[in-house]
Amino acid sequence: DIQMTQSPSSVSASVGDRVTITCRASQGISSWLAWYQQKPGKAPKLLIYAASSLQSGVPSRFSGSGSGTDFTLTISSLQPEDFATYYCQQANSFPPWTFGQGTKVEIK
Amino acid sequence: QLQLQESGPGLVKPSETLSLTCTVSGGSISSSSYYWGWIRQPPGKGLEWIGSIYYSGSTYYNPSLKSRVTISVDTSKNQFSLKLSSVTAADTAVYYCARQHPPFGVTTMLASFDIWGQGTMVTVSS
């Protein structure tokens, strides 16, 4: 199985801050990585696919980059509605498809 | 607009079989090349993929659960279902169904889950 490791596990930030979350795969996955946002009590929401492609309707302040084993999700200017937990998912090798453990973005 | 809705018992006894159904509305489960998946999330923890099915019945399962999992599809009802046998307290989780983009072929959304149900909490307890 491909292990996905996110860092940090949590980050405290203020509205307007730039936030970067990292996801590392235990082996190369090309650009086959997706990012999801999950708010408490809600289902995950797809933000980015293929490492850097923005899902329809997702604000442009979200961006993704990386390939191989190292990936980042960046929120350029944190908004109140962005406080949530973010997960990466590798889409290259299956079964199983695997998720990172999550990064919680909290209000500072 | 495509929507998914999970249904099934919220309480299951240990050693019994957990059974959930996902009803797809706003589109046909068999009209495209999508897969249909189950993902779970134990309380306070991360996401775990359980398995996925194509409308033809072709399935992929998580090897860690494969011996206990069966996923099936009923195209006449536009539904797909999950059965997880011999459950224990470790199977207590919110169970989500989701639409999954094809895991192969010429697609930039490879294997990503783009539409999710709201989730249903299943507790394993006597």
Interface residues (C-beta under 8 A of the other chain):
Chain A: D1 W32 A34 Y36 K42 A43 P44 K45 L46 Y49 A50 S53 Q55 Y87 Q89 A91 N92 F94 P95 P96 W97 T98 F99 G100 Q101 G102
Chain B: G46 L47 E48 W49 G51 Y60 Y61 N62 P63 S64 Y96 A98 H101 P103 T108 M109 L110 A111 S112 F113 D114 W116 G117 Q118 G119
